[in-house]
Amino acid sequence: MKQLYNPITLHQLFTRSQLTIFALTFSICSAIFLVISTYTMHTYAKNGLTNLSNAINERIQPAVVFNDQSTMNQILNEYTQQYPIRSIEIKNTQNTRLAHAEQADISTFSSQYILDYVFFSQPLRLNINHDKKNYGELIVYGNSSDLVSFFHKILLGLLLGFILLLATVFWSVNSVYQYLMQSIRAIVESAQTISIKKNYNMRVSNSDIQELQALSTAFNGLLSEIEQSNQTLMSENDKLLHLSRHDALTKLPNRIYFYEKLFELFDQDKDAAVFFLDINDFKSVNDQFGHLAGDAILRASSHCVKQALPNDAFIARLGGDEFAIIVNGLDSAQELEMYCRKIHDCYTSTFVFDQHHISLNASIGVALAQKAKSPEDLIADADRAMYNAKKTTDNWSIASQQHSV
């Protein structure tokens, strides 16, 4: 089974990196602090125990010299009860215990037990001398009852510092993340807008962050290239569209473009007239004077027809010597005949090509859009009228008039 890939978020990446840095920094600082604190407490405990042992040594010296065990036990019990001492032992020169006193046992899992092990695992040994004569040895084990409170304060300080620094880290991560996301969000929103609206002239705003500014600059540069390529592509598409819809010789719209306009005419429900015209015996011109002469006549006659019709008239070359014209707003027979005469005059004019005078004639068929139920019917009416025009002396025929006969 294919596993889903869940990419890590930027917020998670920031949080992990900051927590890692925090953990390393806090661990190192805590270790250094604990080492310094431990060294300080050890020095304090050692000096305190030394001073206390020297005081005990001076007090028990007479009792040891006179072997007064009662006094020795009294002094030892007094010190173990009033001072941070775990146990005291007095031995003579034969290593025989003369006196001993110790405090009650403490819990193995207590802070004092741990500190006793760290600072007072080894006893302090002092010789008991009098008049340069050794009478025995004083063995003192200290305890850390005075250090427990200080140790707890250290742990509490570390805990509070940990909480404070952890809160600071999360605040810092969220602040940096929000600030960074504001800049990234502007880039993302601009990219989404450009993708949806295809508006490649938009640009991403500048950023205060150097790396994101470099990204914005690169993104804007890419947009400029896309915009330029898009404009070039649109221009090429316009050219291709124009070529696909226009005749290369006369530069007039072709058959495809004519049918598009014709269907638009019916969608808009406009009053218009459609003219179909065909140049009579045009093949003889090509056969007698050549195709260059025929091409020149097609261009010249097309230009003449454009000049004779209104500016909004649509003139198309259907192919060969056949043309179609759409003129809006025509409904009277007088206007139709007037434009038929103007169009006909363009083809009955004498054309001069290579010092040859060429005379032509054209047949024109007209049909009204309001008389037809569909574009196909309109084309059929105009085409039928054009062929009927070949039989008349005027060389034009109006389909609406034919139906009335």
N, C-alpha and C positions, 0 to 999 in steps of 0.2 A: 504493500500500500504506500502510495506517495505521501510523504510527510509535508505538512504545511509549513512554510517558512515565515516565521514571525520576526521581522527585523526589530532591532533595539531602537527605542526612541532617543532623541537627543537629550530629553530630560533624564532618562535613566542613565545615559552615558555620563552626563554631568554629575549626577548623584553618586554613581559608583566611583568615578575618579576622585571627587571631592572627599568621599568617605574613606577611600584608600589613603589619600594624602593625610586626612585627619587622623586616621588610625596610626599611621607610621609616625607622624609628628607627635601625637599625644603619647604614644608608647615610648618614643625616645626621650621626650621631656620628662615623662613620669619616671622612667628608669634613672635618668640623671638626678631628678629630685629625690627619689628614694635612696639612691646611693649617698647623696650628700646628707640627707636626713639621718640615714643609718650611721654614717660615719660620725655625725655630730652627736647623736644619742649614745653611741658606743664610747666616744671620748668622755662625754658627760658622766655616763654610768661608771666608767673605769676610774675617773678622778674621784667621783663621789665615794665609791667603794674603797679606794685607797685611803682617803682621809678618814673614813669611818673605821677602817681596820686599824689604822695607826692609833686612833683614839681608844679602841677596844684593847689594843696591845698595851698601852700605857696603864689602863685601869686594872687589867688582870695580872700585870707583872708581879706585884707584891704577893697576890694570892698564889701564883704559880711558884714563886720562890719559897714560900712557907707551906706549899702544898695544901692550901685551904680550898678544898673542893666545893664546900658549901658556898663560899663567896664566889668562886668561879662560876658555878651554875646559876647563882643569882644574877651575876653581871651578864652572862650570856643570854639568859631568859629575858632580861630587861631590854637588851639590844634587839633580840629577834622580835619582840613584841612592839617596840617603838620605832624601829628603823627598817628600811627595805633590805632585809637580810633573810635569805632562805634557810641557811643553817650555819652554825659556828661550831668548830671543834678544836679542842686543845689536846695536844699530845706532848709527852715528855721526850727526852732524848732517846729513850728506848722504844719509841714509837707506840707507847701505850696511851690509850685515851684517858685523859684526866677529867674532861668535862665535855658536854655536848648539848646543844639546843637547836631546835629547828621549828619552822612554822608548819602549820597544817598543810597537807597536800592540796594542790589545786587541780582543776579539770584539765585533762590532756588537750582539749579542743579550745581552751581559752586563749585570749590574746596574750596574757601574762606568761603562759606556758611557752608560747612561741618565742616571745621576746627573751625569756630566761634562757632558752636554748641558744638564741643568737648571741646574746651579750654576756651571759653568765654561765656558760657551759663549763668553764674552767675556774677553779677557786683561786683566791688570792692567798698566798702563803707568806707569813711573816715569822721570823725567828724571835723568840722571847729571850732577851738578854738582860743581864744585870751584872754590873761591874765586870764587863767584858767576858762574862761567862754565859754560855747558852744553857737555858733551862727547859727548852722545848720549842714547839712550833704552833702557831695560830693559823688555822685554816678557815677561811671565810668564803661562803657562797652567797653572792648577792642575789636580789630579785629585782624585777622591773616594774614593781607596782607603781612607782612614781612616773614611769615612762608610758604606761598604758594610755593614760588620758591624752598625752601628747601624740601617741601613735594613732589613736582614734581621730584626733583632730586632723592629722595628716591625711588619713583615709577619707574623712569627710570633705576636706578641701579638694582632694583629687576627684571625688565624686561630683562635687558641685562644679569644679572646673570642666569635668567631662561633659556634664549636662549643658553648661553654658556654651562651651565650644561646639558641641553637637548642634545646639539650636542656632548658633552663629553660622555653622556650615550650611544648614538647611536654608536659612535666610539668604545666605550668599548665593547658594545654588539657584534658588527661585528667582532672586533679583537678576542675576546674570542671564538666566534662562529667559525670563520675560523680556529683558532688554534685547537679547539676541533674537528672540522670536519676532519682535516687532520689526526688525530689519528683514528677517527671512520672510515673514508674512507678507511684507510689501512686494517682495520678488515673486512669491508664490501667487498672490492675488493678481498681480500684473500678468503673469504667465497664463493663469486661468482665464482672465478676461480676454487676452489676446487669442487664446485657443478657441474660446467660444465665439467671439465676435469677429475673429480673423482681421483684427485691426492692427496691422503690423507697423503703423506709424506711432504707436504708443511706445513709451520708454519707461524703464524702471527708475524709480527715484534713487538719489544718492544715499549712501549709508555712512555713519560715523565710524564704522568698523572697517579697518583697512582691507581685510581679506574679503569682506562682503562687498566693499566698494569695487574691488578688483573683479568680483563675480558680476556685479551690476554692469560694470563697464564692458566686460566680455559679452554679457547677455544683450546689452544694448547694441553692441557691434554686430552680434548675430542677427538681431532684429533688423538692423539697417541693411544687412546683406539679404535677408529674407524679403524685406520690403522692396528692395531694388529688383530682386529676382522675380517677386510677385508682379511688380509693375511691368517688367519685361515680358513675363508670361502672359499677363492680361493683354498687353499690346500685341503680342504674337497671336493670342487667341482671337482678339478683335480682327486682326488681319486675316487669319484663317477663316473666321466666320464671314467676313466680308467677301473673301474669295469664294467661299462655298455658296454664297447667296447672290453673287453677281456674275454677269457675263464678262469674260476676259476681253472680248473685242470691243463692245460698245460701252462697257462699264455700267450697263443697266442691270437692275435686278433680274435674276434668272427665274426659271420655272418654279423652283422650290420656294423661293421668296414670294413669288406671286401667289401661290396657293396659301401660304401663311397669311398674307394680307387679306386674301379673299375670305378665309375662315374667320379672321378677326372682324371683317366687315359684318358678317352675320351675327357674331357674338355681340357686337355693339349695336346692332339693329339700326344701321344708318341707311339713308337714301343715297344710292349711288348708281352709276351706270358703268358697265363693263364693255370695253371695245376690244374686239378681236380683229386683227388686220393681217393680211397676207399680201406679199409683193407678187404681182402677177408676172409669170414667165421670168422669174429671177434666175433660173438655171441657165437661160440663154445668155445672160450677162456674163456669168462665170465662164461659159463655154466660148463666148466670142472675145471677151476682153481679159479674161483671167480672174483668178480668185482675189488678187490684190485689188482689182477694180471693184469686185463685189464687196469686199471688206470696207473699202473706202465709202461706197454708197450706203452701206448699213450704218456706218458711223455718222455720216453727214445727215442722213434722213432721221436718225434717232435724235440728233441734236436739234433738227428743225422741229420735230414733234414736241420735244420738251419746251421749246420756246413758244409753241403755239398753244399749249395747255396751261391751266392754272398751276401755281407753284406747288400746291398740295396734291397734284395729280401723280399717280403711281404708274410708271411705265416700265414694263418688263419685256425682255426678249425670251420667248419660249423656246426658241431653237430655230436654226436656219433663217428663213425670212419671215417667220411668224412672230408677232408681237401682241401683247395684251396691255390694256390701259384701264385703270380704275380712276374715275373722277367722282368725287363726292358732291352731293347737293344738286344733282341733275335730275329733273323729273318732267320737264316740258319738251315737246317734240321740236320746238324751235331751237332750243339750246343744243339738243342732241344733233340736229342737222348742221348747226353752225360749227360744232367741233368736228363733225365728220368731214365737212368741207375743208376746214383748216388742216386736218390730218391728211386728207387726200391731196391737197395742194403741195404738201411737202414731198410727195412721191411723184407727182406729175411734173415737177420742176426738172429742168434739164441738168444733168450732172456732167461735169467735165473731168475726165481722167486721162492723163497722158495724151492731151490734145484730141481726145475722142469725146463726142457729145453723146450722152446716154440718156434716153427717155424711158420712164417707167410708169407703171400704173399699179394701184393697190386696191384690194377689196376689203371693205370694213363692215363688220357685223356688230350690232349694239344690242345689249339686253339690260333691262332694269332689274336691280336687286329686289325691289318691292314686288315684282311680278313673279319671282321664283320662290319656291318653298325651301330650297337648300342650295348650297354652293354648287353641287353637281348639276342641278337643274339650270342654274344661272349660266354655267359654262356651256352646257348643251345648247341653251337658247342662243348664246352669243356665237357659238361655233356654227350653228345652223343658219343664223342670220348672215354670217360671213360668206358661207357658200351660196346663199341666195343672192348676196350682193354681186357675185360674179356674173349673174344673169341680168343685172339691171344696167341702165346707162349711166346712172349716177355713181355706181360702184360702191354704194353703201346701202345697208338695210337695217331696220330697227325691229327687233323681235316683238316688241309690244304692239307695233303697228300691224305686224303680220297676223297676230292672233285676232285682231279686230276685223280682218277681212272675212 
